[in-house]
Amino acid sequence: MIRLKPVCFLSPLLLAVFSMSSCSGPFTSTGGGGGTGGGGGTGTGTVSVTITDSAPIGVSILSFKLGLSAIQLNASGGGTFVLTPAQSSFELTRLQSDSALAGVFNNVPVGTYLAASIGLSSADVVFLNQSGATLGTCTNNSICSVSVLPASPVVQSFPNPGVVVSSNQPVGITFDFNLAGAFSLTSGTASVNFASNVLANVLPRQPNSGLPSGALDLIEDFTGTASVSGNNVTVTSGTRGALTAIANSSTIFDDPQGLCTTANLTCLTSGGTQKTVSVDAALNVDGSLTLLEVDFLDFPSVDEVEGTVFGTSTPGQFALILSDKTIITQSSPLASAGVGTVLLFTAPTATFSVDPKDLPVTVSNPGFAGPSDLVAGQEVMIHVQSATSNAGQISIVTDQVRLRFSRITAAVTTVSGNVFSFLNGNLPAYLQQVFPAINPQVQTYQPQTVFDGATTTADINGQTVAIRALFLNPSTSVPPFLAAKVRKEFF
């Protein structure tokens, strides 16, 4: 049952026209980096960079793809050095609980860097209009998309004493983008400005219960098709580039669907079939990645798409806001669909299952057994039986729907052992209607749930946290949220 009722969205924030405060694209660079003078020392060092997001609470932003053109490091002596991110854009709503790797840069001049200037090139926003009015061409209670040219560059200082780069001591830095403070509305015109809404910090963040000793950060739930060369596993996403990590004797292999004869590295190469997996990796101090966990999702023979579910006015039809994809049929209209594309799907004969990863949850779960268990805000992966395009709208028929991990941010109101409750009024606006007058519970597990910025549930009472969690039908499942990750928000 899709529950979706009109609620209030960020004032009349997302009018069809957005304004910009300044021009973007302030830097030029070639290769991994370039600059004028650098840190003022001799030699170079390694800097690893990750990206995170602090999501707004009580707001129905469904996808926010931010274009990131360059990161300029500003040295204490006045020199600069420009880093070119490994990918040109990042989907921020996914990063409220997770981190994305922006790049590992091995040629940064030694010295002390006091600040960073971040060049932003675009922002593509998908939102649910629940203002009660039509915003531009966006009707009330419908999913709408807008493109924004954000104010750029954004200059942010590092905490004292700055980022010290040396030839024998690699460092890591992270940038946390605050969506809640980046929007403003003046004289009927909305703008996006991350000035004073980016935190720059040195890695690692502490405490972090899932971070191996000596690691800088975790890159988690990176989904795509796997290839193997020796112990190097490369996972290529249909929307987020590629990630290569090194497997070792401690790498955990999860096979909840029973796809492998033996769940190990050999299963990734056996049979000659394409393997869709989700991996967790540790970003090491030297910039390498260690493969911590592999979750076998599917050995697909058809296209697959993943995204956030919403209802439509047509019975039996659902909307999916695309976040990831695996494309086998290059002639499919899905081949050119990007992050934030709104798809329509039906599941007349589909089987339903859960991807628990390593959580103690069954694949066949009564909280996700059929179409009546589809709830607005769930993240699902679906098999594509057919995909057709009509007037630019892609419609899909699916035979398999698998529940994956949703990302949700809200304030914690109560804690009881391994269970805590979210304050209903802080939930994304559409979820406030899914849980009318109820503060929904979140189940955590020991030792499977990873805590970032906290150690246990005792550290988060009264705090704003983001979760990566399975979202089951709340009518049949209490708690409805089963958390793989809990992150204490930085802003």
C-alpha positions as CSV (number, residue, x, y, z in Angstrom):
1,M,0.0,0.0,0.0
2,I,1.4,3.3,-1.1
3,R,0.7,6.0,1.4
4,L,1.0,9.4,-0.1
5,K,-1.0,12.4,1.2
6,P,-0.6,16.2,0.7
7,V,1.8,17.7,3.2
8,C,3.8,20.9,3.3
9,F,7.0,21.1,1.3
10,L,9.8,23.6,2.0
11,S,7.5,26.7,1.8
12,P,6.9,27.5,-1.9
13,L,10.6,26.7,-2.3
14,L,11.0,25.0,-5.6
15,L,9.3,27.3,-8.0
16,A,10.1,26.4,-11.6
17,V,12.7,29.2,-11.8
18,F,15.9,29.2,-9.7
19,S,18.3,32.0,-9.5
20,M,22.1,31.9,-9.1
21,S,24.2,34.1,-6.9
22,S,27.4,34.0,-8.9
23,C,29.1,32.3,-11.8
24,S,30.3,28.7,-11.6
25,G,33.4,27.1,-12.9
26,P,36.1,29.3,-11.2
27,F,39.0,26.9,-11.7
28,T,40.9,25.3,-14.4
29,S,42.9,22.1,-14.0
30,T,44.3,19.2,-16.0
31,G,44.7,15.6,-14.9
32,G,44.6,14.9,-11.2
33,G,45.6,18.4,-10.2
34,G,47.3,21.6,-11.0
35,G,48.0,24.9,-9.3
36,T,50.1,27.9,-8.6
37,G,52.7,27.5,-6.0
38,G,51.1,24.7,-3.9
39,G,52.1,24.5,-0.3
40,G,55.4,26.1,-0.6
41,G,57.5,23.1,0.4
42,T,59.4,20.6,-1.6
43,G,58.1,17.2,-2.8
44,T,54.5,15.9,-3.0
45,G,52.1,14.0,-0.8
46,T,48.9,12.0,-1.0
47,V,45.5,13.5,-0.2
48,S,42.2,11.4,-0.2
49,V,38.9,13.2,-0.4
50,T,35.4,12.0,0.5
51,I,32.0,13.7,0.2
52,T,29.0,13.4,2.6
53,D,25.7,15.2,3.0
54,S,23.6,16.5,5.9
55,A,20.0,16.2,4.6
56,P,17.2,18.6,5.5
57,I,14.6,17.3,8.0
58,G,10.9,17.4,7.3
59,V,11.5,18.0,3.6
60,S,10.6,16.0,0.5
61,I,13.7,16.2,-1.6
62,L,14.0,12.8,-3.4
63,S,17.2,13.3,-5.4
64,F,19.8,16.0,-5.4
65,K,22.6,15.5,-8.0
66,L,25.3,18.1,-7.4
67,G,27.9,18.9,-10.1
68,L,31.4,19.3,-8.6
69,S,33.9,20.7,-11.0
70,A,37.0,21.2,-8.9
71,I,38.4,21.5,-5.4
72,Q,41.1,24.2,-4.9
73,L,43.3,23.8,-1.8
74,N,44.5,27.2,-0.5
75,A,47.9,27.1,1.2
76,S,49.1,29.1,4.2
77,G,51.8,30.8,2.0
78,G,49.2,31.9,-0.6
79,G,49.7,29.2,-3.1
80,T,46.9,27.0,-4.5
81,F,46.5,23.5,-5.9
82,V,43.5,22.2,-7.8
83,L,42.1,18.7,-7.4
84,T,39.9,17.3,-10.2
85,P,37.2,15.0,-8.7
86,A,37.1,11.4,-9.9
87,Q,33.5,11.9,-11.0
88,S,31.7,15.1,-12.1
89,S,28.6,14.8,-9.9
90,F,27.4,13.2,-6.6
91,E,23.9,12.3,-5.5
92,L,23.7,13.9,-2.1
93,T,20.6,12.3,-0.7
94,R,22.4,8.9,-0.7
95,L,25.3,10.5,1.2
96,Q,23.3,11.5,4.3
97,S,24.3,8.1,5.7
98,D,27.2,7.2,3.5
99,S,30.4,8.6,2.0
100,A,31.5,8.9,-1.6
101,L,35.1,8.9,-2.8
102,A,35.9,12.1,-4.7
103,G,39.4,11.0,-5.5
104,V,42.9,10.1,-4.3
105,F,45.5,12.6,-5.3
106,N,49.2,11.6,-5.1
107,N,50.8,14.8,-6.4
108,V,49.8,17.5,-3.9
109,P,52.7,19.8,-3.0
110,V,53.8,19.5,0.6
111,G,52.8,22.2,3.0
112,T,49.9,23.4,5.1
113,Y,46.5,24.1,3.5
114,L,44.1,26.3,5.5
115,A,41.0,26.3,3.3
116,A,39.4,24.9,0.2
117,S,37.5,26.6,-2.6
118,I,34.9,24.2,-4.1
119,G,33.6,24.8,-7.6
120,L,30.0,23.8,-8.2
121,S,28.7,23.4,-11.8
122,S,25.0,22.3,-11.4
123,A,22.3,20.9,-9.2
124,D,19.5,18.7,-10.5
125,V,16.7,18.4,-7.9
126,V,13.8,15.9,-7.8
127,F,11.2,16.8,-5.2
128,L,7.6,16.0,-4.2
129,N,5.5,19.2,-4.5
130,Q,3.2,19.1,-1.5
131,S,2.8,22.9,-1.2
132,G,-0.9,22.8,-2.1
133,A,-0.3,24.8,-5.2
134,T,1.1,24.5,-8.7
135,L,4.8,25.7,-8.7
136,G,5.5,26.8,-12.3
137,T,4.4,23.7,-14.3
138,C,4.7,21.4,-11.3
139,T,1.2,20.5,-10.0
140,N,0.5,19.8,-6.4
141,N,1.2,16.3,-5.0
142,S,3.3,15.3,-8.0
143,I,7.0,14.5,-8.5
144,C,8.8,17.4,-10.2
145,S,12.4,18.1,-11.5
146,V,14.3,21.3,-11.7
147,S,17.9,22.3,-12.7
148,V,19.8,24.8,-10.7
149,L,23.0,26.8,-11.2
150,P,24.3,27.0,-7.6
151,A,26.4,29.9,-6.3
152,S,30.1,29.1,-6.7
153,P,32.8,28.9,-5.6
154,V,32.3,27.9,-1.9
155,V,35.2,28.7,0.3
156,Q,35.5,26.7,3.6
157,S,38.4,26.8,6.1
158,F,39.8,23.6,7.7
159,P,40.0,23.3,11.4
160,N,43.2,24.4,13.0
161,P,46.0,23.8,12.2
162,G,44.8,23.1,8.7
163,V,45.6,20.1,6.5
164,V,49.3,19.3,6.6
165,V,50.6,17.5,3.6
166,S,54.0,15.8,3.8
167,S,55.8,13.4,1.6
168,N,55.7,10.5,4.1
169,Q,52.4,11.0,5.8
170,P,49.2,10.7,3.6
171,V,46.1,12.6,4.8
172,G,42.4,12.5,4.2
173,I,39.8,15.3,4.1
174,T,36.0,15.2,3.8
175,F,33.4,17.8,2.8
176,D,29.9,17.6,4.3
177,F,27.3,19.5,2.2
178,N,24.3,20.8,4.2
179,L,21.2,20.7,2.0
180,A,19.1,22.1,4.9
181,G,20.9,25.4,4.9
182,A,21.6,25.7,1.2
183,F,18.2,26.8,0.0
184,S,16.7,30.3,0.3
185,L,13.7,32.1,-1.1
186,T,13.8,35.9,-1.7
187,S,11.1,37.9,-3.5
188,G,9.5,34.8,-4.9
189,T,12.8,33.5,-6.4
190,A,14.6,30.5,-4.9
191,S,18.4,30.1,-4.9
192,V,20.9,27.4,-4.0
193,N,23.9,28.6,-2.1
194,F,26.2,26.3,-0.1
195,A,28.2,29.3,1.3
196,S,28.5,28.6,5.1
197,N,26.8,25.2,4.3
198,V,29.9,23.0,3.8
199,L,32.0,21.6,6.5
200,A,35.6,20.8,5.7
201,N,37.3,18.3,8.1
202,V,40.3,16.0,8.4
203,L,39.7,12.3,8.3
204,P,39.0,10.0,10.1
205,R,35.8,11.0,11.9
206,Q,35.6,9.7,15.4
207,P,34.0,7.7,16.9
208,N,33.2,5.3,14.1
209,S,32.4,1.7,15.2
210,G,32.8,0.2,11.7
211,L,36.1,1.8,10.8
212,P,39.0,-0.6,10.8
213,S,42.2,0.5,12.6
214,G,44.2,2.9,10.5
215,A,41.4,3.6,7.9
216,L,40.2,7.0,7.0
217,D,36.6,6.4,5.9
218,L,34.1,3.8,4.7
219,I,32.7,3.7,1.2
220,E,29.6,1.6,1.6
221,D,26.8,0.0,-0.4
222,F,28.5,0.8,-3.7
223,T,26.4,-1.2,-6.2
224,G,27.2,-2.4,-9.7
225,T,28.7,-5.2,-11.8
226,A,31.8,-6.9,-10.6
227,S,35.0,-7.9,-12.4
228,V,38.1,-9.5,-10.8
229,S,41.8,-9.3,-11.5
230,G,43.8,-11.2,-8.9
231,N,42.6,-9.9,-5.6
232,N,41.4,-6.6,-7.1
233,V,37.6,-6.4,-7.4
234,T,36.2,-3.6,-9.5
235,V,32.6,-2.7,-9.2
236,T,31.2,-0.5,-12.0
237,S,28.0,1.4,-11.3
238,G,25.6,2.5,-14.0
239,T,25.4,6.0,-12.5
240,R,28.4,6.5,-10.1
241,G,31.6,5.4,-11.9
242,A,33.8,2.6,-10.7
243,L,35.4,1.5,-7.5
244,T,38.4,-0.9,-7.1
245,A,39.2,-2.5,-3.8
246,I,41.5,-5.3,-2.7
247,A,40.0,-8.5,-1.2
248,N,41.9,-10.3,1.6
249,S,41.3,-13.2,4.0
250,S,39.1,-11.0,6.2
251,T,36.7,-10.0,3.4
252,I,33.1,-11.1,4.2
253,F,30.9,-12.5,1.5
254,D,27.1,-12.4,2.0
255,D,24.8,-14.5,-0.2
256,P,21.3,-14.1,1.2
257,Q,19.7,-15.1,-2.1
258,G,21.7,-18.4,-2.3
259,L,23.2,-17.5,-5.7
260,C,26.6,-19.1,-5.2
261,T,27.7,-22.6,-4.6
262,T,30.2,-21.1,-2.2
263,A,30.1,-17.4,-1.4
264,N,33.7,-16.3,-2.1
265,L,35.9,-14.5,-4.6
266,T,35.6,-17.4,-7.0
267,C,31.9,-16.9,-7.3
268,L,32.5,-13.5,-8.8
269,T,34.4,-15.1,-11.7
270,S,32.6,-18.4,-12.2
271,G,30.1,-19.2,-14.8
272,G,30.9,-16.3,-17.1
273,T,27.7,-14.5,-16.1
274,Q,27.5,-10.9,-15.0
275,K,27.3,-10.4,-11.2
276,T,25.5,-7.5,-9.5
277,V,26.9,-6.9,-6.1
278,S,27.0,-4.3,-3.4
279,V,30.3,-3.7,-1.6
280,D,31.7,-2.0,1.4
281,A,35.3,-0.9,1.4
282,A,37.7,0.9,3.8
283,L,39.6,3.9,2.5
284,N,43.1,3.4,3.8
285,V,45.6,6.1,4.7
286,D,47.6,5.5,1.6
287,G,44.5,6.0,-0.6
288,S,44.0,2.3,-1.4
289,L,40.7,0.5,-0.7
290,T,40.3,-2.7,1.2
291,L,37.3,-4.8,0.4
292,L,35.4,-5.4,3.7
293,E,32.2,-7.0,2.5
294,V,30.5,-8.3,-0.7
295,D,26.8,-8.6,-0.9
296,F,25.7,-10.8,-3.9
297,L,22.5,-9.3,-5.3
298,D,21.8,-11.0,-8.6
299,F,23.3,-12.7,-11.7
300,P,21.1,-10.7,-14.1
301,S,20.2,-11.6,-17.6
302,V,18.0,-8.5,-18.0
303,D,18.3,-4.8,-17.1
304,E,17.9,-3.8,-13.5
305,V,17.1,-0.4,-12.0
306,E,17.2,0.8,-8.4
307,G,15.5,3.8,-6.8
308,T,12.9,5.3,-4.4
309,V,9.3,4.2,-4.7
310,F,6.3,6.5,-4.8
311,G,2.6,6.1,-5.7
312,T,0.7,7.3,-8.7
313,S,-2.9,8.0,-9.4
314,T,-3.1,4.8,-11.5
315,P,-4.0,1.7,-9.5
316,G,-1.2,-0.9,-9.7
317,Q,1.3,1.6,-11.1
318,F,4.2,3.0,-9.1
319,A,6.9,5.7,-9.7
320,L,10.6,5.0,-9.2
321,I,13.2,7.8,-8.8
322,L,16.3,6.3,-10.4
323,S,19.4,6.1,-8.2
324,D,21.4,3.2,-9.9
325,K,21.1,0.8,-12.8
326,T,22.6,-2.2,-14.5
327,I,22.1,-2.1,-18.3
328,I,22.4,-5.2,-20.5
329,T,20.2,-4.1,-23.3
330,Q,22.0,-1.1,-24.8
331,S,19.0,-0.3,-27.1
332,S,16.7,0.1,-24.0
333,P,15.5,3.6,-23.2
334,L,16.9,3.0,-19.8
335,A,20.5,3.1,-21.2
336,S,20.4,6.9,-21.3
337,A,18.3,7.4,-18.1
338,G,20.3,9.3,-15.4
339,V,20.1,9.8,-11.7
340,G,16.8,11.4,-10.7
341,T,14.9,10.1,-13.8
342,V,11.3,9.3,-12.8
343,L,10.3,5.9,-14.1
344,L,6.9,4.2,-14.0
345,F,6.6,0.5,-13.2
346,T,4.0,-2.2,-12.7
347,A,4.5,-5.6,-11.0
348,P,1.5,-7.8,-12.0
349,T,3.3,-11.1,-11.5
350,A,6.4,-10.1,-9.6
351,T,8.1,-11.9,-6.7
352,F,9.1,-9.8,-3.7
353,S,12.2,-10.3,-1.6
354,V,14.5,-8.5,0.8
355,D,18.2,-7.9,0.6
356,P,19.3,-8.1,4.2
357,K,23.0,-8.0,3.5
358,D,24.4,-9.3,6.9
359,L,21.5,-8.2,9.0
360,P,19.7,-11.1,10.8
361,V,16.6,-10.7,8.6
362,T,15.0,-13.3,6.3
363,V,14.9,-12.8,2.5
364,S,11.2,-13.7,2.5
365,N,9.7,-11.2,4.9
366,P,6.0,-10.6,5.7
367,G,6.8,-6.9,5.8
368,F,7.6,-7.0,2.1
369,A,5.7,-9.8,0.5
370,G,3.8,-8.2,-2.4
371,P,2.5,-4.9,-4.0
372,S,0.4,-4.0,-0.9
373,D,3.7,-3.7,1.0
374,L,5.1,-1.0,-1.2
375,V,5.4,2.2,0.8
376,A,6.5,5.7,-0.3
377,G,10.1,6.1,0.4
378,Q,11.3,2.5,0.1
379,E,14.4,1.8,-2.0
380,V,13.9,-1.2,-4.3
381,M,15.8,-2.9,-7.1
382,I,13.6,-4.3,-9.9
383,H,14.1,-6.6,-12.8
384,V,13.1,-5.1,-16.1
385,Q,10.9,-7.4,-18.2
386,S,10.2,-4.7,-20.7
387,A,10.8,-0.9,-20.9
388,T,9.1,1.4,-23.3
389,S,9.2,5.1,-23.8
390,N,6.2,7.3,-24.7
391,A,6.6,11.0,-25.0
392,G,9.8,10.8,-22.9
393,Q,8.1,8.8,-20.1
394,I,9.7,5.4,-19.5
395,S,7.4,2.6,-18.4
396,I,8.6,-0.7,-17.0
397,V,7.0,-4.1,-16.4
398,T,8.9,-6.1,-13.7
399,D,8.9,-9.7,-12.5
400,Q,11.1,-9.2,-9.4
401,V,11.1,-6.5,-6.7
402,R,13.8,-6.6,-4.1
403,L,13.8,-4.3,-1.0
404,R,17.1,-2.5,-0.5
405,F,18.3,0.3,1.9
406,S,16.5,3.6,2.2
407,R,18.3,6.8,3.6
408,I,16.4,8.8,6.1
409,T,17.3,11.7,8.5
410,A,15.5,12.8,11.6
411,A,15.9,13.6,15.3
412,V,16.0,10.8,17.9
413,T,13.3,11.2,20.5
414,T,13.7,8.0,22.7
415,V,16.2,5.2,23.1
416,S,15.6,1.8,24.6
417,G,18.4,-0.7,24.2
418,N,19.1,-1.4,20.6
419,V,15.9,0.4,19.5
420,F,15.4,4.1,19.1
421,S,12.5,6.3,17.8
422,F,12.4,9.1,15.3
423,L,10.5,12.3,16.0
424,N,7.6,12.1,13.5
425,G,7.7,15.9,12.8
426,N,11.3,15.7,11.7
427,L,10.7,12.9,9.1
428,P,10.6,13.8,5.4
429,A,7.2,15.3,4.8
430,Y,5.7,12.3,3.0
431,L,6.7,9.9,5.8
432,Q,4.9,12.1,8.4
433,Q,1.7,10.8,6.7
434,V,2.9,7.2,6.5
435,F,3.3,7.4,10.4
436,P,0.4,9.6,11.5
437,A,0.9,10.6,15.1
438,I,3.5,7.9,15.6
439,N,7.2,8.2,16.3
440,P,8.5,5.2,14.2
441,Q,11.1,2.9,15.7
442,V,14.5,1.9,14.3
443,Q,16.0,-1.5,15.1
444,T,19.8,-1.7,15.4
445,Y,21.9,-4.8,15.7
446,Q,25.1,-5.8,17.5
447,P,27.6,-6.0,15.9
448,Q,26.1,-5.6,12.4
449,T,24.9,-1.9,12.6
450,V,27.7,0.5,11.9
451,F,27.7,3.7,14.0
452,D,29.4,6.9,12.6
453,G,30.0,9.8,14.9
454,A,28.7,7.6,17.8
455,T,29.4,4.2,19.3
456,T,26.0,2.9,20.4
457,T,22.4,4.1,20.6
458,A,23.2,5.6,24.0
459,D,25.2,8.3,22.2
460,I,22.4,9.5,19.9
461,N,19.4,10.3,22.2
462,G,18.1,13.8,21.3
463,Q,20.5,14.0,18.3
464,T,19.8,14.2,14.6
465,V,21.0,11.1,12.8
466,A,20.8,9.6,9.3
467,I,20.1,5.9,8.8
468,R,20.6,3.5,6.0
469,A,17.9,0.9,6.7
470,L,15.5,-1.6,5.3
471,F,12.1,0.0,5.3
472,L,9.3,-2.6,5.8
473,N,5.6,-2.1,5.6
474,P,4.8,-0.3,9.0
475,S,1.4,-1.9,9.1
476,T,2.9,-5.4,9.6
477,S,6.4,-4.7,10.9
478,V,7.4,-3.0,14.2
479,P,10.0,-1.6,14.1
480,P,9.6,-0.8,10.3
481,F,13.3,0.4,10.0
482,L,16.1,-2.1,10.3
483,A,19.3,-0.2,10.3
484,A,22.6,-1.2,8.7
485,K,24.1,2.2,9.4
486,V,23.5,5.1,11.8
487,R,25.4,8.4,11.3
488,K,25.2,11.3,13.8
489,E,24.8,14.4,11.6
490,F,27.6,17.0,11.5
491,F,25.6,20.1,11.1
